[in-house]
Amino acid sequence: MQRMRSKRIIRITVIAVLLLLILATAFVYVNDRAGGLSDWRMSKAMGMRGTIHIPIGKTPTEAIQKFRGNDDSLQIIHQEPVNGGMILFTHRTSQENNSNLQVEYARKILFGWKWVWGGGYSIGQSSQFTAALDYMSIPELDHISTPFPMVFGHILDPSIKRITIEIKVNGKPVVSEAKLVEVGPEQVIWFVFLSSSATIPYEIKGFNDKRELITHKKIEDPNDSGSLILGD
């Protein structure tokens, strides 16, 4: 009798656990599917009236390509793992006369990968001056988990060997070192993730191989983009 009771308790426990797993999986699907709860929250954060539909991909690359409409001119040049997902750096091959770069953040979910947020810039080349580097700043997104704020860009002058972002916390300078990545022949990108407590203004500083400051610029806008010239 005692053995039968124990078996019954085990069966009930197993059934309860299975039901909980099914309910949890169903909730995750409802949350993450295209047009689901996560997309609704994203739409509210973006100030949209309707709900955006963000497709799910098997890989970070597929997730970005699906969201961007399988644009053949969009080329992925670097992927950087971050907590919870992947940052993908892309540029458009159709903009040959412009310096253009975009970052996309894809989040790992139970059913694959899903685009979360991103941004980019396109800066035309001017014959009046030669830029040493270009940049864009992406701020933290309210109520949405991302690796931002972030500052990123291209290194356009080979004399730039080091880039830092300097902010002030309680009146004292805090320096974040940028990561430099070669993504092609004579093509180098740079990026730095900042603390969520980082606030404007930021100051971008570029140094040569002798660690001499050769260009700098203060950023007053969290969504700013532009170029730095040697000697500025």
C-alpha positions in Angstrom: 0.0 0.0 0.0 2.8 2.4 1.0 4.7 1.5 -2.3 1.6 2.3 -4.4 1.1 5.6 -2.6 4.8 6.5 -3.2 4.5 5.7 -6.9 1.3 7.8 -7.2 3.1 10.8 -5.6 6.0 10.4 -8.0 3.6 10.3 -11.0 1.8 13.4 -9.8 5.1 15.2 -9.2 6.4 14.2 -12.7 3.1 15.4 -14.3 3.3 18.7 -12.4 6.9 19.3 -13.5 6.0 18.6 -17.1 3.0 20.9 -17.0 5.2 23.7 -15.5 7.8 23.1 -18.3 5.1 23.3 -21.0 3.6 26.4 -19.5 7.0 28.1 -19.2 7.9 27.2 -22.8 4.5 28.5 -24.0 5.1 31.8 -22.1 8.6 32.2 -23.6 7.2 31.5 -27.1 4.3 34.1 -26.6 6.9 36.6 -25.3 9.5 36.1 -28.0 7.5 35.3 -31.2 7.3 38.0 -33.9 4.7 40.5 -32.6 4.8 39.0 -29.1 5.1 40.6 -25.7 8.8 41.5 -26.1 8.0 43.2 -29.4 5.1 45.1 -27.8 7.5 46.3 -25.1 10.0 47.3 -27.7 7.3 49.2 -29.6 6.4 51.1 -26.5 10.0 52.0 -25.8 10.3 53.3 -29.4 7.1 55.4 -29.0 5.2 53.4 -31.7 1.5 53.1 -31.7 1.4 49.6 -33.2 3.5 46.6 -32.5 6.6 45.9 -34.4 7.1 42.3 -35.7 10.7 41.2 -35.2 11.4 37.7 -36.7 13.4 34.9 -35.1 16.6 33.6 -36.8 18.6 30.5 -36.2 21.8 32.5 -35.9 22.6 36.2 -35.1 23.4 36.8 -38.8 20.1 35.3 -39.9 18.1 37.3 -37.3 19.7 40.6 -38.5 19.2 39.7 -42.2 15.5 38.8 -41.6 14.9 42.0 -39.7 16.7 44.2 -42.3 14.8 42.5 -45.2 17.7 40.4 -46.6 19.4 43.5 -47.9 22.2 42.3 -50.2 24.2 45.5 -49.8 24.5 44.9 -46.0 27.7 43.1 -45.3 28.6 41.8 -41.8 32.3 42.6 -41.1 32.7 41.6 -37.4 30.8 39.9 -34.6 31.5 40.6 -30.9 30.0 38.4 -28.2 28.4 40.2 -25.3 26.5 39.2 -22.2 23.2 37.7 -23.5 23.8 38.0 -27.2 26.0 39.3 -30.0 26.9 42.6 -31.5 27.2 42.6 -35.3 29.1 45.3 -37.2 27.8 45.9 -40.7 28.4 48.2 -43.6 26.7 48.9 -46.9 28.7 48.0 -50.0 26.4 50.3 -52.0 27.8 53.4 -50.3 31.3 53.3 -51.8 32.0 57.0 -51.4 30.8 57.2 -47.8 32.3 56.0 -44.6 29.4 54.0 -43.2 29.1 51.6 -40.2 26.2 50.1 -38.3 25.9 48.0 -35.1 23.1 45.5 -34.5 22.5 43.8 -31.2 20.9 40.3 -31.4 19.7 38.6 -28.2 19.9 34.8 -27.6 16.5 33.3 -26.9 15.2 29.8 -26.4 14.1 29.4 -30.0 17.1 31.1 -31.6 18.2 34.7 -32.0 16.3 38.0 -32.2 17.2 41.5 -33.2 16.9 44.0 -30.3 18.4 47.3 -31.2 21.0 49.0 -33.4 22.1 52.1 -35.2 24.5 53.5 -37.7 25.9 56.4 -39.7 27.0 57.4 -43.2 29.5 60.2 -43.6 30.4 61.5 -47.0 34.1 62.0 -47.8 35.0 65.7 -48.1 37.9 67.0 -50.3 38.4 69.9 -47.8 39.9 67.7 -45.1 40.9 64.1 -44.3 39.3 62.6 -41.2 41.4 60.7 -38.8 38.5 58.7 -37.5 34.7 58.8 -37.4 32.3 57.8 -34.6 28.7 57.3 -33.4 27.3 57.2 -29.9 24.4 54.9 -29.1 22.8 55.5 -25.7 21.2 53.0 -23.3 17.6 52.1 -24.2 15.1 52.7 -21.4 13.4 49.5 -20.1 15.2 47.3 -22.7 18.2 45.2 -21.7 21.1 45.9 -24.1 24.9 46.3 -23.9 24.6 50.0 -24.6 25.7 52.8 -24.2 28.4 52.3 -26.8 30.7 54.5 -28.9 32.1 53.0 -32.2 33.5 54.0 -35.5 36.2 53.6 -38.2 39.9 54.5 -37.9 40.6 56.3 -41.2 44.2 57.5 -40.5 46.9 54.8 -39.8 48.6 57.1 -37.3 45.8 56.4 -34.9 46.9 53.5 -32.7 44.8 54.0 -29.6 41.4 55.5 -28.8 39.9 56.2 -25.4 36.6 57.6 -24.1 36.9 59.9 -21.1 34.0 60.8 -18.9 33.9 62.5 -15.5 32.4 60.9 -12.4 32.1 63.1 -9.4 34.5 65.5 -11.1 37.2 62.9 -11.7 38.1 61.5 -15.2 37.2 57.9 -15.9 38.9 56.4 -19.0 37.5 53.5 -21.1 39.9 51.9 -23.6 38.5 51.2 -27.0 39.0 47.8 -28.7 40.5 48.1 -32.2 39.7 45.3 -34.8 41.1 44.9 -38.3 38.1 43.9 -40.5 39.8 44.0 -43.9 42.8 45.3 -45.8 43.6 48.7 -44.3 40.2 48.7 -42.6 40.0 49.0 -38.8 37.0 49.6 -36.6 37.0 50.6 -33.0 34.4 50.4 -30.2 33.9 50.8 -26.5 31.1 49.7 -24.2 30.4 52.2 -21.4 28.9 51.8 -18.0 25.1 52.4 -17.8 25.9 55.1 -15.3 28.0 57.0 -17.9 26.5 60.3 -18.8 27.2 63.0 -21.4 29.6 64.7 -22.1 32.1 62.1 -23.4 35.5 63.0 -24.8 37.0 60.9 -27.6 40.8 60.9 -27.7 43.0 59.5 -30.4 46.7 58.7 -29.8 49.6 57.7 -32.1 52.1 54.9 -31.5 54.1 57.1 -29.2 51.0 57.5 -27.0 50.8 61.2 -28.0 47.4 62.8 -28.2 46.8 63.8 -31.8 43.0 64.3 -32.0 40.1 64.7 -29.6 36.5 65.8 -29.5 33.9 66.3 -26.8 30.5 64.7 -27.4 27.5 66.6 -26.0 24.7 64.5 -27.6 24.2 60.8 -26.7 23.1 60.1 -30.3 25.9 62.0 -31.9 28.0 61.0 -34.9 30.8 62.7 -36.9 34.5 62.8 -37.6 37.7 63.9 -35.9 40.6 65.6 -37.7 44.2 65.3 -36.8 45.4 68.2 -34.7 41.9 69.0 -33.4 
